[in-house]
Amino acid sequence: MHGNPEIESRLKNAEGHLAGIQRMYSDGEYCIDVMNQVQAVQAALNKVNQMLLEDHMNSCVITAVQGDDPGERERVLKEISTVYQRATKV
């Protein structure tokens, strides 16, 4: 799962964008402008999260579901459920 260049690139871009937001805030930029940039970083990180989940489901989850260990299947499916619950928590 590690080593996806697109995910790595998106994370580096988000990191740079976040540094820009920190500068904007420190420089006293207009609050709405800062908030708009924060939302852009959140959207970028949501996309990374989606990509990570897809990678995980196409590797670890498939392996566990096709495997012979019912405990491992249950564990992996519970992980997915927990991640979903956290993502939809308001």
C-alpha positions in Angstrom: 0.0 0.0 0.0 2.9 2.3 0.6 4.6 4.1 -2.2 1.6 5.4 -4.3 3.2 8.4 -6.0 -0.1 10.2 -6.5 -0.9 10.0 -2.8 2.6 11.2 -1.9 2.3 14.1 -4.3 -1.1 15.1 -3.0 0.2 15.0 0.6 3.2 17.2 -0.2 0.9 19.6 -2.0 -1.4 19.8 1.0 1.6 20.3 3.3 2.7 23.2 1.2 -0.8 24.6 1.1 -1.1 24.4 4.9 2.2 26.3 5.3 0.7 29.0 3.1 -2.4 29.1 5.3 -0.2 29.5 8.4 1.5 32.5 6.7 -1.8 34.0 5.7 -3.1 33.7 9.3 0.1 35.1 10.7 0.0 38.0 8.3 -3.5 38.9 9.3 -5.2 38.0 6.0 -8.9 38.3 5.8 -10.6 35.5 7.8 -12.8 34.4 5.0 -9.8 34.0 2.6 -8.0 31.9 5.2 -11.1 29.8 5.8 -11.5 29.2 2.0 -7.9 27.9 1.9 -8.5 25.7 4.9 -11.5 24.2 3.1 -9.4 23.6 0.1 -6.8 21.7 2.2 -9.6 19.7 3.8 -11.0 18.7 0.4 -7.5 17.7 -0.7 -7.0 15.5 2.4 -10.5 14.0 1.9 -9.4 13.0 -1.6 -6.2 11.4 -0.1 -8.3 9.6 2.4 -10.6 8.2 -0.3 -7.6 7.0 -2.3 -6.1 5.4 0.8 -9.4 3.6 1.5 -9.6 2.4 -2.1 -6.0 1.0 -1.9 -6.8 -0.6 1.4 -10.0 -2.2 0.1 -8.2 -3.5 -3.0 -5.4 -5.1 -1.1 -5.9 -5.8 2.6 -9.6 -6.2 2.7 -9.8 -8.5 -0.4 -7.0 -10.6 1.1 -8.8 -10.9 4.4 -12.2 -11.6 2.9 -10.8 -14.3 0.6 -8.7 -15.8 3.4 -9.5 -18.7 5.7 -9.3 -16.8 9.0 -12.8 -15.7 10.1 -11.3 -13.6 12.9 -9.2 -11.6 10.3 -12.2 -11.1 8.1 -14.2 -9.7 11.1 -11.3 -7.5 12.2 -10.8 -5.9 8.8 -14.5 -5.3 8.3 -14.8 -3.8 11.7 -11.9 -1.4 10.8 -13.8 -0.3 7.7 -16.9 0.3 9.8 -15.0 2.3 12.4 -13.4 4.5 9.7 -16.8 5.1 8.2 -18.3 6.0 11.5 -15.5 8.5 12.2 -15.8 10.0 8.8 -19.5 10.6 9.1 -19.4 11.8 12.7 -20.6 15.4 13.0 
